[in-house]
């Protein structure tokens, strides 16, 4: 399959990417391209210009400091999955990255691209939300609770570029994913974390956008055990329903995956 | 159009291509290296796996212009001086193929995983093969071939050491 024609530009710095974006009103940023290129080949996306930010060195890093793991936006899933620093500070995050797609996809796909795209079945949004991470851009810092606004939608504005995701190191955390057996996308993925600021549970794959489950968080704050969430159900209303699973099935899986995540974290 | 320069199988190449040219088409049509296959063309089957700067990637989901300055290795670049790569040898010895369509991608993925993981158990190999589909369902012998190859490569490394 061939995409529509476009003009390709490679940015060497964030400043250069900003200037290129401003000069290309319909342009799109290209990072790992593992979603965007597929969408362009299906001709679901037709950007006349692509601005490649994957080679920007100042976007490719993993730093652990001040109680947080800061990951540059152009860091690949493979780099996060195999980082000794991430494995030590937030093993659940390294594990999550190791479950994305397949090895070849992980070699190209980036954390910034995944978070900015906010695919309903992507893995990273659950970690960003459950760990209360901060999404940093070329202009500002956005709290996870304000970042994901709907299906494929975020708080990002025109010409705004994700530069870093900063994850506060939790006391305990785990990610449990029920993958679609063919695509490996999350049918339902639950990221449960006990942090300095309380317990947070985020669900991906189940609904059009990643979401938290306040009832589970309240129960786990009192008693961080799988039993605490075993009888907490989320409603099927608004859940995704497709050939892979009904809304009721996904709603059921939320409780199952939450139990497993808490069991692993606790 | 953009002039793209890269090294393919240790040979420098510079070609003027449309920006939208996928790496797999660049290899197959511009360079006539048709060992890299197009199966699903949607990043799922892995028939198009090549190495870019030493890492396995799906060449159907990458533009040739993104490989500017990169070192690309395809299935044609594995054999040296008429001698098959140990992974190719192991696929032949273990009958790790049926129709052969997925084989180039399987082998490129196998070389990459052995480089990263060394000798692996069968479960790890299967997990690492998640991005490669064999429509003949010939996985048992593919896994055996990779298991065998990983041991051969580790053995050869020991001898050298």
Contacts between the chains, C-beta under 8 A, distances in Angstrom:
chain1	res1	chain2	res2	distance
A	1	B	41	5.3
A	1	B	42	7.9
A	2	B	20	6.3
A	2	B	22	7.6
A	2	B	25	8.0
A	3	B	20	4.8
A	4	B	20	7.3
A	5	B	18	6.9
A	5	B	19	7.3
A	5	B	20	5.6
A	6	B	19	6.0
A	6	B	20	6.1
A	7	B	19	5.9
A	8	B	2	6.4
A	8	B	19	4.0
A	8	B	63	6.6
A	8	B	65	4.7
A	10	B	65	7.9
A	10	B	68	7.3
A	30	B	66	7.8
A	33	B	61	6.4
A	33	B	62	6.5
A	33	B	63	7.6
A	33	B	66	7.3
A	34	B	43	6.7
A	34	B	61	6.0
A	37	B	43	8.0
A	37	B	61	4.9
A	37	B	62	7.0
A	37	B	63	7.1
A	38	B	42	6.2
A	38	B	43	5.6
A	38	B	61	6.2
A	41	B	22	7.9
A	41	B	41	7.2
A	41	B	42	7.4
A	41	B	60	8.0
A	41	B	61	8.0
A	42	B	42	8.0
A	50	B	19	7.6
A	50	B	63	8.0
A	52	B	65	8.0
A	52	B	66	6.4
A	54	B	66	7.3
A	78	B	55	7.4
A	101	B	131	6.9
A	102	B	46	7.3
A	102	B	130	4.4
A	102	B	131	2.6
A	102	B	132	7.7
A	103	B	56	6.0
A	103	B	109	7.0
A	103	B	112	6.8
A	103	B	113	6.7
A	103	B	128	5.9
A	103	B	130	7.6
A	103	B	131	6.0
A	104	B	46	6.6
A	104	B	49	5.6
A	104	B	56	4.7
A	104	B	57	5.2
A	104	B	58	4.8
A	104	B	109	7.0
A	104	B	112	7.9
A	104	B	131	5.1
A	105	B	43	6.8
A	105	B	58	7.0
A	105	B	61	7.9
A	105	B	131	6.3
A	107	B	55	4.4
A	107	B	56	6.2
A	107	B	57	5.4
A	108	B	57	5.4
A	108	B	58	7.7
A	108	B	61	7.3
A	108	B	62	6.8
A	182	B	44	7.7
A	183	B	44	7.2
A	184	B	130	6.3
